[in-house]
């Protein structure tokens, strides 16, 4: 069997892959629904734009379920702390995600323009809220979350939803919003025809520099302003999980002093370069390549945050010693090993089925197709 320390690293990487998979696969859905009133100007155009994601959005959200399941099974202490501490934020996210299928189901039930306009706004909210909150949550990880463990490993959380809305997390929320809007535009340019696709191409010219500016500002804060966390005692990667078995100090810098800070900077640079090239690729009609570049940009952005945090999963602002790390928040070696076998068996099946679905559904959605199907609504 693989040794415990290596299994922990593997599951840290797998968690990042699952969360990045959700950001990529459902990220363009979130971008599309957020921009439904911007990229589409009338009812037919909005129906065409929404139809680019309606056949696949439910499957894309499976990545979120997989990520939550992986946290529950592989990182139980992280699951307990995160799902308790971010409880109200998660309720908002779930409520917003529920609005999306409601909008898709009921928008076209009534032909009244006021009815459809109201549902268009609801669909927009279903994209904006999760996108911002996911970014705010990541930003709060770097500042530390107000929780602690007592000697019996009972957790206490001393914060609320409003306390999460601090300047740096809001900046990261802006990064998240700009990133997924750019990703959504890349999908719209790939799957739509005129006039929606050209609008998406033009909007990418604005979103790309906005994302780069916000992302660079967040990186500068991490490099010079936000206090980092570091473990001051020897690490035993094969020890049983107990967050209180270590000592943690604050005061350094996440990027300069972090174990993988250099890799985080390299990934951040890659994300910025890719973000700059996405509009150029789309403008030259390389829409498939532009979307792949956008997806890679999202992956690099998410992993740059994970590498900057390493080995921390969820730092504590109340008691740094209670901070959860890769080395002290995981399940047992036996559990991680069995789960890895399941991943090796089922992940290729999921990826293969997903690839097959997108191949079957390849092609653009035309306005003529929407107009021809008016009688169905």
C-alpha positions as CSV (number, residue, x, y, z in Angstrom):
1,X,0.0,0.0,0.0
2,X,1.1,3.6,-0.7
3,X,2.5,5.2,2.5
4,X,0.3,7.6,4.5
5,X,2.3,10.8,3.7
6,X,2.1,10.1,-0.1
7,X,-1.6,9.3,0.1
8,X,-2.3,12.6,1.8
9,X,-0.5,14.5,-1.0
10,X,-2.4,12.5,-3.6
11,X,-5.7,13.4,-2.0
12,X,-4.7,17.0,-1.6
13,X,-4.1,17.1,-5.4
14,X,-7.3,15.1,-6.1
15,X,-9.3,17.6,-4.1
16,X,-7.8,20.4,-6.1
17,X,-8.6,18.6,-9.4
18,X,-12.2,18.1,-8.3
19,X,-12.7,21.7,-7.3
20,X,-10.9,22.9,-10.4
21,X,-13.1,20.5,-12.4
22,X,-16.2,22.2,-11.0
23,X,-14.8,25.7,-11.6
24,X,-14.1,24.7,-15.3
25,X,-17.2,22.7,-16.1
26,X,-19.8,24.7,-14.2
27,X,-17.9,27.9,-14.4
28,X,-18.9,28.6,-17.9
29,X,-22.5,27.9,-16.9
30,X,-22.2,30.4,-14.1
31,X,-20.7,32.9,-16.6
32,X,-23.5,32.4,-19.2
33,X,-26.4,32.8,-16.7
34,X,-24.7,35.9,-15.2
35,X,-24.4,37.5,-18.7
36,X,-27.7,36.3,-20.1
37,X,-29.1,39.9,-20.2
38,X,-25.8,41.3,-21.5
39,X,-24.9,39.0,-24.4
40,X,-28.5,38.5,-25.5
41,X,-30.8,41.4,-26.3
42,X,-34.2,39.9,-26.9
43,X,-36.1,36.8,-26.0
44,X,-35.0,34.6,-28.9
45,X,-31.4,35.5,-28.3
46,X,-31.7,34.7,-24.5
47,X,-33.3,31.4,-25.3
48,X,-30.5,30.6,-27.7
49,X,-27.8,31.5,-25.2
50,X,-29.4,29.5,-22.4
51,X,-29.7,26.5,-24.7
52,X,-25.9,26.4,-25.0
53,X,-25.8,25.1,-21.4
54,X,-29.2,23.6,-20.7
55,X,-28.4,20.0,-21.9
56,X,-25.2,19.7,-19.8
57,X,-25.4,22.0,-16.7
58,X,-26.8,19.3,-14.4
59,X,-23.9,17.0,-15.3
60,X,-21.4,19.8,-14.8
61,X,-22.6,20.2,-11.2
62,X,-21.6,16.6,-10.5
63,X,-18.1,18.0,-10.0
64,X,-19.4,20.0,-7.0
65,X,-21.0,16.9,-5.5
66,X,-17.7,14.9,-6.1
67,X,-15.7,17.7,-4.4
68,X,-18.0,17.8,-1.4
69,X,-17.9,14.0,-1.1
70,X,-14.2,14.0,-1.3
71,X,-13.9,16.5,1.5
72,X,-16.4,14.5,3.6
73,X,-14.5,11.2,3.1
74,X,-10.9,12.2,2.8
75,X,-10.8,15.3,5.0
76,X,-13.5,14.9,7.7
77,X,-12.1,17.7,10.0
78,X,-12.1,20.1,7.1
79,X,-15.6,19.1,6.2
80,X,-16.8,19.7,9.7
81,X,-15.1,23.1,10.1
82,X,-15.9,24.4,6.6
83,X,-19.5,23.3,6.4
84,X,-20.2,24.6,10.0
85,X,-18.2,27.9,9.6
86,X,-19.5,28.8,6.2
87,X,-23.0,27.5,6.9
88,X,-24.9,30.6,5.9
89,X,-22.7,31.3,2.9
90,X,-23.3,27.8,1.7
91,X,-27.1,28.2,2.2
92,X,-26.9,31.3,-0.1
93,X,-25.0,29.3,-2.7
94,X,-27.4,26.4,-2.6
95,X,-30.4,28.7,-2.8
96,X,-28.9,30.5,-5.8
97,X,-28.0,27.2,-7.5
98,X,-31.6,26.0,-7.0
99,X,-32.8,29.1,-8.7
100,X,-31.1,28.1,-12.0
101,X,-33.2,25.0,-12.7
102,X,-36.3,26.9,-11.6
103,X,-35.5,29.6,-14.1
104,X,-34.8,27.0,-16.9
105,X,-38.0,25.1,-16.1
106,X,-40.4,28.1,-15.7
107,X,-39.0,30.8,-17.9
108,X,-40.7,29.6,-21.1
109,X,-43.9,28.4,-19.5
110,X,-45.6,31.8,-20.1
111,X,-45.1,34.0,-23.1
112,X,-45.7,37.3,-21.2
113,X,-42.5,39.4,-21.6
114,X,-42.8,40.5,-17.9
115,X,-42.8,36.9,-16.8
116,X,-39.7,36.1,-18.8
117,X,-37.9,39.3,-17.9
118,X,-38.4,38.4,-14.2
119,X,-37.0,35.0,-14.6
120,X,-34.1,36.4,-16.6
121,X,-33.2,38.5,-13.6
122,X,-33.6,35.4,-11.3
123,X,-31.3,33.4,-13.6
124,X,-28.7,36.2,-13.5
125,X,-28.8,36.2,-9.7
126,X,-28.3,32.4,-9.7
127,X,-24.9,33.0,-11.4
128,X,-23.6,36.1,-9.6
129,X,-24.2,34.9,-6.0
130,X,-22.3,31.6,-6.2
131,X,-19.5,33.0,-8.2
132,X,-18.9,35.8,-5.7
133,X,-19.3,33.6,-2.6
134,X,-16.8,31.0,-3.9
135,X,-14.2,33.7,-4.3
136,X,-14.9,35.3,-1.0
137,X,-14.5,31.8,0.7
138,X,-11.1,31.3,-0.9
139,X,-10.1,34.8,0.2
140,X,-11.1,34.1,3.8
141,X,-8.8,31.1,3.8
142,X,-5.8,33.3,3.4
143,X,-6.9,35.6,6.3
144,X,-7.8,32.7,8.6
145,X,-11.3,31.5,9.6
146,X,-12.5,32.1,13.1
147,X,-12.7,28.6,14.5
148,X,-10.8,26.6,17.1
149,X,-10.7,23.1,18.6
150,X,-10.6,22.3,22.2
151,X,-8.6,19.4,23.7
152,X,-11.4,16.9,22.8
153,X,-11.3,18.2,19.2
154,X,-14.7,19.8,19.5
155,X,-14.9,22.8,17.2
156,X,-16.1,26.3,18.1
157,X,-16.8,28.9,15.3
158,X,-17.0,32.6,16.3
159,X,-18.1,34.4,13.1
160,X,-21.0,35.1,10.8
161,X,-21.8,35.8,7.2
162,X,-21.1,39.6,7.4
163,X,-17.6,39.0,9.0
164,X,-16.6,37.1,5.8
165,X,-17.1,40.2,3.7
166,X,-13.7,41.7,4.4
167,X,-11.8,43.8,1.8
168,X,-9.4,41.1,0.6
169,X,-12.0,38.3,0.3
170,X,-14.2,40.7,-1.6
171,X,-11.2,41.4,-3.9
172,X,-10.9,37.6,-4.5
173,X,-14.6,37.5,-5.1
174,X,-14.1,40.0,-7.8
175,X,-11.3,37.8,-9.3
176,X,-13.7,34.9,-9.3
177,X,-16.5,36.8,-11.0
178,X,-14.2,38.3,-13.7
179,X,-12.6,34.9,-14.3
180,X,-15.9,33.0,-14.8
181,X,-17.4,35.8,-16.9
182,X,-14.4,35.5,-19.2
183,X,-14.8,31.7,-19.2
184,X,-18.5,32.1,-20.0
185,X,-17.8,34.4,-22.9
186,X,-15.3,31.9,-24.3
187,X,-18.1,29.3,-24.2
188,X,-20.7,31.7,-25.8
189,X,-18.2,32.4,-28.6
190,X,-17.7,28.7,-29.2
191,X,-21.4,27.6,-29.0
192,X,-23.3,30.6,-30.4
193,X,-23.7,32.3,-33.7
194,X,-24.1,36.0,-34.6
195,X,-25.0,38.3,-33.0
196,X,-24.3,36.6,-29.7
197,X,-20.8,35.3,-30.5
198,X,-19.4,38.6,-31.7
199,X,-20.7,40.3,-28.6
200,X,-18.9,37.7,-26.4
201,X,-15.7,38.3,-28.3
202,X,-15.9,42.1,-27.7
203,X,-16.8,41.6,-24.1
204,X,-13.7,39.4,-23.6
205,X,-11.6,42.3,-24.6
206,X,-12.8,44.1,-21.5
207,X,-13.0,41.2,-19.1
208,X,-9.5,40.0,-19.7
209,X,-7.7,43.1,-18.4
210,X,-10.2,43.4,-15.5
211,X,-9.4,39.8,-14.5
212,X,-5.6,40.4,-14.9
213,X,-5.8,43.6,-12.8
214,X,-7.8,42.1,-10.0
215,X,-5.8,38.9,-9.9
216,X,-2.5,40.9,-9.9
217,X,-3.9,43.0,-7.0
218,X,-4.8,39.9,-5.0
219,X,-1.4,38.5,-5.6
220,X,0.3,41.7,-4.5
221,X,-1.8,41.6,-1.3
222,X,-0.6,38.1,-0.6
223,X,3.0,39.1,-1.4
224,X,3.2,42.2,0.7
225,X,0.1,42.8,3.0
226,X,-1.6,39.6,4.1
227,X,0.1,37.7,7.0
228,X,0.9,34.1,6.2
229,X,0.9,31.0,8.3
230,X,3.7,28.5,8.8
231,X,4.2,25.4,10.9
232,X,7.0,26.0,13.4
233,X,7.4,22.4,14.7
234,X,8.6,19.2,12.9
235,X,6.1,17.7,10.6
236,X,5.4,13.9,10.6
237,X,3.5,13.2,7.5
238,X,2.7,9.7,8.7
239,X,1.2,10.6,12.1
240,X,-2.5,10.3,12.9
241,X,-4.6,13.3,12.3
242,X,-4.7,15.7,15.2
243,X,-4.6,19.5,14.5
244,X,-3.4,20.3,18.0
245,X,-0.2,18.3,17.7
246,X,1.6,21.1,16.0
247,X,2.5,24.8,16.5
248,X,1.7,27.4,14.0
249,X,3.1,31.0,13.7
250,X,1.9,33.9,11.7
251,X,3.6,37.0,10.4
252,X,5.4,35.7,7.3
253,X,4.1,36.0,3.7
254,X,2.2,33.4,1.9
255,X,4.1,33.6,-1.4
256,X,7.6,34.3,-0.1
257,X,7.6,31.9,2.8
258,X,5.1,29.2,1.7
259,X,6.4,25.7,0.9
260,X,5.1,26.0,-2.7
261,X,5.0,29.8,-3.1
262,X,7.3,29.6,-6.1
263,X,5.0,27.2,-7.9
264,X,2.0,29.4,-7.0
265,X,3.7,32.4,-8.7
266,X,4.5,30.3,-11.8
267,X,0.9,29.2,-12.1
268,X,-0.3,32.7,-11.5
269,X,1.9,33.9,-14.3
270,X,0.5,31.2,-16.6
271,X,-3.0,32.2,-15.7
272,X,-2.3,35.9,-16.6
273,X,-0.7,35.0,-19.9
274,X,-3.6,32.7,-20.8
275,X,-6.1,35.4,-19.9
276,X,-4.4,37.8,-22.1
277,X,-4.5,35.4,-25.1
278,X,-8.1,34.2,-24.8
279,X,-9.6,37.4,-26.5
280,X,-6.9,37.3,-29.2
281,X,-7.7,33.7,-30.0
282,X,-11.4,34.4,-30.1
283,X,-10.9,37.5,-32.2
284,X,-9.1,35.3,-34.8
285,X,-11.9,32.8,-34.8
286,X,-9.9,30.1,-32.9
287,X,-12.9,29.6,-30.6
288,X,-12.2,26.0,-29.5
289,X,-8.6,26.9,-28.7
290,X,-9.8,30.1,-26.9
291,X,-12.1,28.0,-24.7
292,X,-9.4,25.4,-23.9
293,X,-7.1,28.3,-23.0
294,X,-9.8,29.8,-20.8
295,X,-10.3,26.4,-19.0
296,X,-6.6,26.1,-18.4
297,X,-6.6,29.6,-17.1
298,X,-9.3,28.6,-14.5
299,X,-7.3,25.5,-13.6
300,X,-4.1,27.5,-13.1
301,X,-5.8,30.2,-11.1
302,X,-7.4,27.6,-8.7
303,X,-4.2,25.7,-8.3
304,X,-2.2,28.9,-7.7
305,X,-4.4,29.5,-4.6
306,X,-4.0,25.9,-3.5
307,X,-0.2,25.9,-3.9
308,X,0.0,29.3,-2.1
309,X,-1.9,27.9,0.9
310,X,0.0,24.5,1.1
311,X,0.2,22.7,3.4
312,X,-2.8,24.5,5.0
313,X,-6.3,23.6,4.1
314,X,-8.1,26.0,6.4
315,X,-6.1,28.3,8.7
316,X,-7.6,29.4,12.0
317,X,-7.6,33.1,13.0
318,X,-8.7,32.4,16.6
319,X,-6.1,29.7,17.4
320,X,-3.4,29.2,14.7
321,X,-2.6,25.8,16.3
322,X,-6.1,24.6,15.3
323,X,-5.4,25.3,11.7
324,X,-6.1,22.3,9.4
325,X,-3.3,21.1,7.2
326,X,-2.7,18.3,4.8
327,X,-0.8,16.4,7.6
328,X,-3.5,16.5,10.3
329,X,-7.0,16.7,8.8
330,X,-7.3,13.5,6.7
331,X,-9.0,10.2,7.2
332,X,-7.0,7.1,8.0
333,X,-4.5,5.5,5.6
334,X,-6.8,2.6,5.0
335,X,-9.7,4.9,4.0
336,X,-7.6,7.0,1.7
337,X,-6.2,3.9,0.0
338,X,-9.7,2.4,-0.6
339,X,-11.0,5.7,-1.9
340,X,-8.0,6.0,-4.3
341,X,-8.9,2.6,-5.8
342,X,-12.4,3.8,-6.3
343,X,-11.1,7.0,-8.0
344,X,-8.8,4.9,-10.3
345,X,-11.8,2.8,-11.4
346,X,-14.6,5.4,-11.7
347,X,-12.8,8.7,-12.7
348,X,-12.0,7.4,-16.2
349,X,-15.6,6.4,-16.6
350,X,-16.8,9.8,-15.6
351,X,-14.3,11.6,-17.9
352,X,-15.1,9.3,-20.8
353,X,-18.9,9.7,-20.5
354,X,-18.5,13.5,-20.2
355,X,-16.3,13.6,-23.3
356,X,-18.9,11.5,-25.2
357,X,-21.8,13.8,-24.1
358,X,-20.0,16.9,-25.3
359,X,-19.0,15.2,-28.6
360,X,-22.6,14.3,-29.2
361,X,-23.8,17.8,-28.4
362,X,-21.0,19.6,-30.4
363,X,-22.0,22.3,-32.7
364,X,-23.5,25.8,-32.4
365,X,-27.0,26.9,-31.3
366,X,-28.5,29.2,-34.0
367,X,-31.2,31.7,-33.7
368,X,-33.0,30.1,-36.6
369,X,-33.3,26.9,-34.6
370,X,-34.9,28.8,-31.8
371,X,-37.3,30.6,-34.0
372,X,-38.3,27.3,-35.7
373,X,-39.1,25.8,-32.3
374,X,-41.4,28.7,-31.2
375,X,-44.4,26.5,-31.4
376,X,-43.0,24.2,-28.7
377,X,-43.2,27.0,-26.1
